[in-house]
Amino acid sequence: MAAAENVRYLAAGKLFNIGQVLNALQKEFADLSESKLRYLEEQGIVTPQRTAAGYRKFSETDVQRLQLALTLQRDQYLPLKVIRSYLEDLDDGKNPILPNGSPTTGAIRIPAKRVSQIDLIAETGIGDSLLAQAQEVLLIGEGPFDLSEVEIARSIVQLQRFGISPRHLKGAKAAAIREIGIIEGVVAPVLGKKDTASRAKAAQFAFEMETLFASIRSNLIRGAISKIDE
């Protein structure tokens, strides 16, 4: 049974001990442990209740928050401080935007991890021919498709308005590969420690570097564009 299904079987309004929470989530997050749950608590992802004897008791909402945080950390490599801020915005009734540009509703929910080709076409409007071109230059994989590929497909469709096709974007792919190589080189020593805290730190470093790379790239382009009207 998938983790999401396990969570749904947790009775609403009931409190759960740490063993029950692990049982509900470990099918999807195999490396989840008591120490990692305690670490997520320390980072402000959840605040379980405590019994008089000091034992943790998790609500159904706590389990959903953990599931969402673990999914974002695994699938989108987001640092916990970004995930915590995202959850806080949800708590405040806001509709926060994830760093990849994906909005959400005010309810806690798990983003779809992969979509089929039919769903990709329906969601982005990309046609079979254009998708094949994007796959030929390795902008999009063979599927099923993750969230980043959905956003790439959406952008490719919009760029058609300017006469830009996937073949014009080979340089963007090459630049991304170079940046990924730099990021992997920086975080490799951190990942080598093979503990939960190190993985979280590596994910945070990677996210921060990606943001800085994107800022440089964006400002270089904006600088060139600003000269058009001169």
N, C-alpha and C positions, 0 to 999 in steps of 0.2 A: 504494500500500500504506500503510495507517495506521501510525502510529508504534508502536503496541502490537505490530502484526504484525512490523514491522522489528526490534523488540527481541527478539522470540521467535526471529528468524532469526540473531541473534548467537550464535555457538557458545559453549556453556557452558564455563567454564574458560579461555577465551581472553581476551587483553587487546587493547584497541582504542585506536587513536590518536584524536586529537580530530576529525579529518576523518570517520572512520567513525561516531563518536558523533553528529556533526551530521547525517550522512546518514540515520541511524536515527531522528532526532527531528524534523528540520525539516519533514517532511510534515505533522505536526500542529502544530508550534510554528514557524511561518514566520519569526518575528522572532528566532529563536535564532541566536546568533553565537558566535564564539570568545571575544569579550570578555565576553559574558554567561556563558558556561561558566566562564571564569576568575573572574568575580564570584561565581558560586554556590560555587565552590571556596573563595574567600576567606571566604564567609559560613558555611562549615562544612557545606554540604549534602553534599558528597562530598570524599573525600581520595584522589585518584588516585595510583597508584604513579609513580615517576620512574625513567627509565633513567639510565645513567651520564652520558649527555650532557644530562640534564635534561628530556627529553621526557616529557609526560604519557601514562600508560597507564591506561585505564579498564577495570574489570571489568564483567561483566554486571550485578552488583548495583549498581555505580555508575550504570549507565545506567538501571536501574529506579528508583533513588532520584531521579535527575534527572527522569525522566518523572513520577514522583509529585509532586515539588516543583513542577514547572512546571504540572501540572494543578491542584493546590491553589491556586497563585498566580493562575492564570487564571480558574478556575471559581468559587472561593470567596473570592478577593481576600485571602488570608491573607498577613500579613507573613512574611518569611523567618525571623525569630526564632521565630515560632510553629511554622512548618514544621520548623525544625531541632530544636526541642524534641520535636515529634511523632515525628520520625525517631529521635531518641535513645531515646525510650520504646519504640519498636518494636525497636531494637537490644537493649534490656534485657529483651526478652521480655514487655513489658507489653501491655495492650490499651487504648491511649489513646483518649480521646474528643476529637473535633474540636470547635472552638468552636460549631458548629451542632448539637452533640449526637450526631453520628454516631459509633458505635464502630467498631472494626476488629479484625481478628485479628492475631496476631503476625507474619504474613507481609506483606511489602511488596506492596501491590496498588493499582491505580488505581480510585478511586471511579467509579461509573457517572455519566456526565455528564447524560444525559437518559433518561427512561422514557416508555413509551407510556401511553395511558389505561388499557389493560387491566392493565398492570403497576402503575400507580398505585392502581387499585381493589384489586388483589390484595394489595398491600403495606400499604395503610392501612385498607382496609375501607370507604372512602367509596363511597357509591352514586351512580348517575348523576344522580339528582335533587339530592342534596346538592352534588355537584360542580358542577352547573349553577348552583345558587344562589351558590356561592363564586365562580364565574366571572362571574356577573352583577354582583357588587359588586367585582370586580377583585382579589379576594384570590388567585386562581389564574388563570394564563393559559390559552390554548387548547391548549397542548401541542405537541410533547412537553414533559415536565415536568422541571425541574431539581430538585436536592436540597432547596432551600429550599421549593419547592412541595410536595414529598413531606411535609416536616415540617409545613407549614401544614395540609395535608389530614389528617394524623394528629391534629393538635390539634383541628381542626374536628369530627372524628368523636367525640373524647373530650368536647368541650364540649356535645354533644347530651345527655349524661347530666344536664346542669343546665338543659336547656331553652333553651340558647343556640344560635341559628342564625346563618348567615353574615351576615344583615341586621343583626344586633346588633353586628357587627364593622366596620361602615363607618368608625366613628371611629378604630379601630386602623389601618386602611388610610390614612386621611387624616393621622394623626399620623406614620406611617412615611414618607409622601411629604414631609411638612415636614422631617423629620430628614434624609432623603436629600438634599433641597435644600440644607440647611445644610452637610452633609458635602461635597457636590459643590462648593459655593462655596469651602470651605476648601482643598480639594485641587487645584482648577483651576489656580492659579498654579504649583503643584509639577509637575503634569502638563504644563504648558506648556513645560517645559524639554526634554521629549521624549527623554530618555535612560533607560537601564535603571535606574540608581540612583535617578532621580527617580520613576519608576513604582513601584519597590519602596517608596520613602519615602511616596508618596501612598497606597499600599495599606495601609501600616502605620498612617498617620494615620487613615485611614478606619475600620480595624478598631478602633483605640483609642477613637475617638469613638463608634462603634456600641456598644462595651462600656459606655462611660460613660452614654450615653443609656439603655441597657437597665437599668443600675444605678439611675438616677434613677427610671425608670418603675416598676421592681420595688419600690423602697423607698417610693414614694408609695402604691402599692397595699397593701403590707404595713402601712404606718402606719395606713391606713384600716381594714384587717382587724383590727389589734390592738385597736381600740376596740370591736369587737363584743362581747367578753367583759367589758367594763368596766361 
